[in-house]
Amino acid sequence: MNAVPTALVVVAHHRADSLTAHVGDVAAARLKEAGYEVDLLDLRAEGFDPRMTEADQPDWGDRDKAYSPEVRAHMARLLAADVIVPVFPVYWNGVPALLKGWIDRVWNYGTAYGRSRPRLAGKRMLWLGLAGAGDGDEFAAWMHETLDRVLREGVSFYCGITDAAVAVLHDAEGESQTVDAAGNFDQGAPLLGAARTAHYEALDRRAETRLEAFLGLGPAQTL
Ligand SMILES: Cc1cc2nc3c(=O)[nH]c(=O)nc-3n(C[C@H](O)[C@H](O)[C@H](O)COP(=O)(O)O)c2cc1C
């Protein structure tokens, strides 16, 4: 652990004005308030290309391969972090391509895995996903299980991060989307005015609460 703990908040969205980017800012502010030094990595703003390249493809015979300068810079940020918080919209029960590519290229052989003593061991990681589906959606539990298996176990645990969790903020669209057992998609009525404001304030609060619970932070100060 660094003397001043560092948090890497990874925002994975293609729009600067997205709810995802906003929740990333909320998470970063809460971490700062708790005393973390925050490295806010906005993959879109930094022009990260999620496509795998030859330079960044693992060489199974050389775990010390010199990857591209871009990826090495991202690896340094990953290694410097005590806490890693990717913030992303749930796409098809998984992560969007932008975040998938960051994992593919940066969580690479020799740095993230492939060492007898994992370099990422001891870090903590909260995957914070935003989902259009409401809590009552037929597939919500299945979505949680899938994300947990793939992200917490398949990525974090595989790379030596044992203290990891997945949190999903439902109803991100503001109108609750549900799919019933027969497969019918229902887009609820749009929220307007004060109800809409209250909905998004509650969503911010849910994001903060999940962070507080995961990191054992005290409740946020309220004015
Ligand atoms: C390509 C795509 C796939 C999506 N897949 C899912 C999904 O599998 N489950 C879900 O609950 N919502 C899904 N959604 C809804 C998004 O999670 C939701 O629009 C997003 O979290 C809203 O945040 P944003 O305003 O920052 O984009 C999907 C949306 C898109 C565009």
The ligand as an ORCA input file, in Angstrom:
! r2SCAN-3c Opt
* xyz 0 1
  C     -24.973     -2.241    -26.969
  C     -25.750     -2.174    -25.682
  C     -25.921     -3.333    -24.940
  C     -26.595     -3.288    -23.713
  N     -26.735     -4.436    -22.998
  C     -27.331     -4.389    -21.790
  C     -27.447     -5.580    -20.992
  O     -26.996     -6.656    -21.361
  N     -28.076     -5.474    -19.788
  C     -28.577     -4.287    -19.328
  O     -29.121     -4.257    -18.232
  N     -28.479     -3.136    -20.057
  C     -27.867     -3.175    -21.271
  N     -27.739     -2.020    -22.016
  C     -28.185     -0.742    -21.409
  C     -26.961      0.006    -20.845
  O     -26.394     -0.712    -19.771
  C     -27.382      1.400    -20.408
  O     -27.849      2.055    -21.567
  C     -26.219      2.189    -19.840
  O     -25.773      1.639    -18.644
  C     -26.644      3.628    -19.568
  O     -25.506      4.366    -19.207
  P     -24.950      5.520    -20.192
  O     -26.031      6.571    -20.254
  O     -23.704      6.013    -19.505
  O     -24.683      4.898    -21.533
  C     -27.118     -2.055    -23.248
  C     -26.968     -0.889    -24.016
  C     -26.297     -0.949    -25.219
  C     -26.140      0.315    -26.035
*
